[in-house]
């Protein structure tokens, strides 16, 4: 399954720990995939008021 990710970009929009994102990025890199983290903040309140805040982190070419 991981081999099918070669050349793909995975965008993780969950709010997991930085360590989990780093581990996932390393695993994907071994299999030729790219990784960007893009968590959302204030998801519950933001959905109600239509003001969700997002951040993106990853290699510069994806920012």
Residue pairs with C-beta under 8 A, 6 or more apart in sequence:
2 27
2 28
2 31
2 33
3 31
5 28
5 31
5 32
5 33
6 31
6 32
6 33
7 32
7 33
8 33
8 34
9 33
9 34
9 35
9 36
9 62
10 24
10 28
10 33
10 34
10 35
10 36
11 36
11 37
11 38
12 21
12 24
12 35
12 36
12 37
12 38
12 39
13 38
13 39
13 40
13 54
14 39
15 39
15 40
15 41
16 39
21 35
21 37
21 57
24 35
25 35
25 37
25 58
28 34
28 35
29 35
34 58
34 59
34 62
35 58
36 56
36 57
36 58
36 59
36 62
37 56
37 57
37 58
38 54
38 55
38 56
38 57
39 54
39 55
40 46
40 52
40 53
40 54
41 52
41 53
41 54
41 55
42 51
42 52
42 53
43 52
45 51
46 52
46 53
56 62
56 63
57 63
